[in-house]
Every structure is written in structure tokens, then in C-alpha cells.
Amino acid sequence: MKSTPTVAWLLSVLTLGGSAVSAQLSTDLADSGVLREVRVGGSVLARDVRVTIPKPNWNGSWVSQRDAEAAKLNRGREGGNEVFSGTLQAAPGPLAVEEVVTVSPEEIRVAYSLTPSPPLECVGVLVMMSLPTEGHAGATAWAASDGRTLTQKLLPAELDADNYHVVHSDAVDWFGWLPKSGDGLQVVVDGRGLTGAYLQDDRKFGIQSFGIHCLVTDSASLSPGKKLTFGLTFR
């Protein structure tokens, strides 16, 4: 029987000895639509939530939302939501973008739509984010579920340069991280879903964070004029 994301998350919390989110969620939005930080109370539990489109075979990137020169977006408010619309300037041609961010004390919902002009071949559309190593390396656990199987793993205290790909979770309904003390952060997959959510130790590259890569389902070949919609909810 498939369990709901909320029930499975609570089971993870109980198993790992963390606490469910009781503090308020908040975020800091850049004009490009990047979520600079996702905070639970006063703790930063995610940074730089953004869309990135890697070239085939991971040979660089066509475009990243974090590139202010490439992200030509207008920012406004609509019905209490933050709305970003415009284009991402990829090398083959622009992608029309709309991002809607809904923030409440209980959750932060991010909905994306991308529409390419020319066809675009890529590894797939990624939503990327990071978790600081400070306070979390060796002390915070990753948890993920596809609705049937629950995966849990303590984040490494030290870098293992030969095994820096720490977790590979396929076709997840949700994922998140649970500090031993304090509130955890759950990320629920909305819309078309994810082929996988992967966590790597970016200390391999001299960066003091864990990188999380979320690969959007069926997004490796983007057809002209065909809208791709996807989203995440932070709880």
C-alpha cells in the first residue's frame, strides 16, 4: 500500500530522532526567481533553489537560472503569489519561463513552466539546490520515498573523494533532510514528477555544501512550443 508523503515523513522523523517542522518556513527570492535560502525558523536548510539545463553528457550547461545575464524575468505579484515570467537565454535559443512561488508559514510551493523555441537536447531539466555542510555533515540524515520504499542515510562527516555521489534516489514522491536536533525539511514532488533526486558531496570541488540535483521526468528532449510543467513544495 502506498503511504502519503506526510505519513512517511513522520515515520522518518520518528526513526531518525529529528522533529517535524514546527517553526515557520520563509525564503529569500532573487529577481531571477532563485530561492536564495529556504529557512525553517532561523536555520538555513536549502540554498540556491534554481532551474539548470545541462548539455548532453554533462558537457557544461545550456543555461542556469542563477546566471543573472541569462535569466531575463519580470517579477510581480498575483493573488498573493510571487510571479516570475520572461525568458532563459540558452545558446540554441530562448526558453519562455513562468515561475509561481506561494509562501506561507507552513509551506513554500514553487511551480515552473518552460517552453522552448527551438528543439533542445539535454541531460534533462534539473532543479538544483544545496545544503551547507556546516552543522549538517555527519549530523543530518537524508530521507526519500517513492511511496513504498523509504531510504535513509546519514550525510558523511568527511569527504570520500572516490565516492562523492552520496545518495541516488529514483522516482521519488518526496525527499528531505533531518537534523538530529531541530526541524527537518521535506520536499514534496508536484506535477509530472522526478526521474530521481541525487545528493553529492560538493567538497569534492572545494565547495562547503551538499548538492541536490532533481531530474524532471521526460525532460531530456524539449520540443518547440511544448510546455514542460513541474514543481516542488517545501514543508
C-alpha positions as CSV (number, residue, x, y, z in Angstrom):
1,M,0.0,0.0,0.0
2,K,1.3,3.4,-1.0
3,S,1.7,5.8,2.0
4,T,1.2,9.5,1.8
5,P,4.2,11.8,1.9
6,T,3.1,13.3,5.2
7,V,2.8,9.9,7.0
8,A,6.1,8.6,5.5
9,W,7.9,11.8,6.5
10,L,6.6,11.5,10.1
11,L,7.9,7.9,10.2
12,S,11.3,9.1,9.1
13,V,11.2,11.8,11.8
14,L,10.4,9.2,14.5
15,T,13.0,6.7,13.2
16,L,15.8,9.2,13.0
17,G,15.1,11.2,16.1
18,G,14.6,14.6,14.5
19,S,11.5,16.7,14.8
20,A,8.7,17.5,12.3
21,V,8.6,21.1,11.2
22,S,7.0,23.3,13.9
23,A,8.9,26.5,13.1
24,Q,7.8,28.8,10.3
25,L,9.2,28.5,6.8
26,S,10.5,31.5,5.0
27,T,12.5,32.2,1.8
28,D,14.6,35.0,0.2
29,L,13.8,35.4,-3.5
30,A,16.2,36.8,-6.1
31,D,14.8,38.8,-9.1
32,S,15.8,35.8,-11.3
33,G,13.4,33.6,-9.4
34,V,16.1,31.7,-7.5
35,L,15.2,30.9,-3.9
36,R,18.4,32.1,-2.3
37,E,17.6,30.4,1.0
38,V,14.8,28.3,2.5
39,R,14.7,28.7,6.2
40,V,13.0,26.7,8.9
41,G,12.8,29.1,11.9
42,G,16.3,30.6,11.9
43,S,18.1,27.6,10.3
44,V,19.0,27.6,6.6
45,L,18.1,24.2,5.2
46,A,18.3,24.8,1.5
47,R,20.2,27.4,-0.7
48,D,20.1,28.5,-4.3
49,V,17.0,26.6,-5.5
50,R,17.1,27.1,-9.3
51,V,16.5,25.5,-12.7
52,T,19.5,24.4,-14.7
53,I,19.7,22.7,-18.1
54,P,22.9,20.6,-18.6
55,K,24.1,19.8,-22.1
56,P,24.1,16.2,-23.2
57,N,26.7,14.0,-21.4
58,W,27.0,16.7,-18.7
59,N,29.3,18.7,-21.1
60,G,28.5,22.0,-19.4
61,S,25.1,23.7,-19.2
62,W,22.9,25.4,-21.7
63,V,21.6,27.8,-19.1
64,S,21.2,28.2,-15.4
65,Q,18.6,30.4,-13.6
66,R,21.3,31.6,-11.3
67,D,23.0,33.4,-14.3
68,A,21.6,36.9,-14.0
69,E,22.6,37.7,-17.6
70,A,20.7,34.7,-18.9
71,A,17.5,34.9,-16.7
72,K,15.5,37.8,-18.2
73,L,12.5,37.7,-16.0
74,N,9.9,40.2,-14.9
75,R,8.8,40.0,-11.2
76,G,5.3,40.8,-9.9
77,R,2.6,39.7,-7.5
78,E,-0.7,38.0,-8.4
79,G,-3.2,36.8,-5.8
80,G,-0.6,36.8,-3.1
81,N,1.9,34.8,-5.1
82,E,5.3,35.9,-6.4
83,V,5.3,35.5,-10.2
84,F,8.4,35.5,-12.4
85,S,7.9,35.5,-16.2
86,G,10.2,36.0,-19.2
87,T,13.0,34.0,-20.8
88,L,16.0,32.0,-20.1
89,Q,18.6,32.7,-22.8
90,A,20.0,29.3,-23.7
91,A,22.6,29.0,-26.6
92,P,20.2,27.3,-29.1
93,G,17.5,29.8,-28.4
94,P,15.3,31.3,-25.6
95,L,13.0,29.3,-23.3
96,A,9.8,31.0,-22.2
97,V,9.6,30.7,-18.4
98,E,6.9,31.2,-15.8
99,E,7.6,30.5,-12.1
100,V,5.0,31.0,-9.4
101,V,6.1,31.0,-5.7
102,T,3.5,30.7,-2.9
103,V,4.8,31.3,0.6
104,S,3.0,30.5,3.9
105,P,4.4,29.7,7.3
106,E,3.6,26.1,6.7
107,E,5.0,25.5,3.2
108,I,6.6,27.1,0.2
109,R,5.3,25.9,-3.2
110,V,7.2,26.5,-6.4
111,A,5.6,25.8,-9.8
112,Y,7.6,26.1,-13.0
113,S,6.7,26.0,-16.7
114,L,9.3,26.1,-19.5
115,T,8.5,26.4,-23.3
116,P,11.5,26.1,-25.7
117,S,11.6,27.9,-29.0
118,P,14.0,25.7,-30.9
119,P,14.3,22.0,-30.0
120,L,16.7,21.4,-27.1
121,E,18.6,18.2,-26.4
122,C,19.9,18.0,-22.8
123,V,20.6,15.6,-19.9
124,G,17.2,16.8,-18.6
125,V,15.8,19.7,-16.8
126,L,17.2,19.9,-13.2
127,V,16.0,21.7,-10.1
128,M,19.2,22.2,-8.1
129,M,19.7,23.3,-4.5
130,S,22.3,22.9,-1.8
131,L,22.6,22.2,1.9
132,P,25.5,23.7,3.9
133,T,28.0,21.1,5.3
134,E,28.5,23.2,8.4
135,G,26.2,21.8,11.1
136,H,25.0,19.0,8.8
137,A,28.0,16.9,7.8
138,G,27.9,13.8,10.0
139,A,24.8,15.1,11.9
140,T,21.9,15.2,9.4
141,A,20.2,12.4,7.6
142,W,18.8,12.2,4.1
143,A,15.4,10.6,3.7
144,A,13.4,9.8,0.5
145,S,10.5,7.7,-0.5
146,D,8.7,6.6,-3.7
147,G,5.6,5.9,-1.7
148,R,6.5,2.3,-1.0
149,T,10.2,2.2,-0.1
150,L,11.8,4.6,2.4
151,T,15.5,5.4,2.0
152,Q,17.6,6.9,4.8
153,K,21.3,7.8,5.0
154,L,23.4,9.9,7.4
155,L,25.3,12.6,5.5
156,P,29.1,11.9,5.7
157,A,31.2,13.8,8.2
158,E,34.2,13.8,5.9
159,L,34.6,13.8,2.1
160,D,35.2,10.5,0.4
161,A,36.6,11.8,-2.8
162,D,36.2,8.5,-4.6
163,N,32.5,8.2,-3.6
164,Y,31.2,11.7,-3.6
165,H,27.9,10.7,-5.1
166,V,26.3,10.0,-1.7
167,V,22.7,9.1,-2.5
168,H,20.8,8.2,-5.7
169,S,17.0,8.0,-5.1
170,D,14.9,7.1,-8.1
171,A,11.4,8.2,-8.9
172,V,10.8,9.8,-5.5
173,D,7.5,11.2,-4.3
174,W,9.4,13.3,-1.7
175,F,12.8,13.7,-0.2
176,G,14.3,15.8,2.6
177,W,16.8,16.0,5.4
178,L,16.5,15.6,9.1
179,P,19.0,17.2,11.6
180,K,19.5,15.3,14.8
181,S,18.3,18.3,16.7
182,G,15.8,20.9,15.3
183,D,13.3,20.8,12.5
184,G,13.7,18.9,9.2
185,L,12.7,20.0,5.7
186,Q,10.6,17.8,3.4
187,V,10.4,18.5,-0.3
188,V,7.3,17.0,-2.0
189,V,7.3,16.5,-5.8
190,D,4.4,18.1,-7.6
191,G,3.2,17.8,-11.2
192,R,5.0,15.5,-13.7
193,G,7.4,14.1,-11.1
194,L,11.1,13.4,-10.9
195,T,13.1,10.6,-12.5
196,G,15.4,10.9,-9.5
197,A,16.8,13.0,-6.7
198,Y,20.6,12.8,-6.2
199,L,22.8,14.2,-3.5
200,Q,26.5,14.7,-3.9
201,D,29.3,15.9,-1.6
202,D,30.4,19.2,-3.2
203,R,33.5,19.3,-1.0
204,K,35.0,17.2,-3.9
205,F,35.0,20.6,-5.8
206,G,36.1,22.8,-2.9
207,I,32.5,23.9,-2.1
208,Q,31.3,23.5,1.5
209,S,27.9,22.1,0.8
210,F,25.9,19.0,-0.3
211,G,24.4,19.5,-3.8
212,I,20.9,18.1,-4.5
213,H,20.0,17.5,-8.2
214,C,16.4,16.8,-9.1
215,L,15.9,15.5,-12.6
216,V,12.4,16.2,-14.1
217,T,10.7,13.2,-15.7
218,D,10.8,13.1,-19.6
219,S,12.7,16.3,-20.0
220,A,15.8,15.2,-22.0
221,S,14.3,16.3,-25.3
222,L,12.4,19.6,-25.3
223,S,10.1,20.1,-28.3
224,P,9.5,23.6,-29.7
225,G,6.3,25.2,-28.3
226,K,5.6,22.3,-26.0
227,K,5.2,23.4,-22.4
228,L,7.0,21.5,-19.6
229,T,5.5,21.9,-16.1
230,F,6.8,20.7,-12.8
231,G,7.1,21.9,-9.2
232,L,8.2,21.3,-5.6
233,T,6.7,22.0,-2.3
234,F,8.9,22.6,0.8
235,R,7.3,21.7,4.1
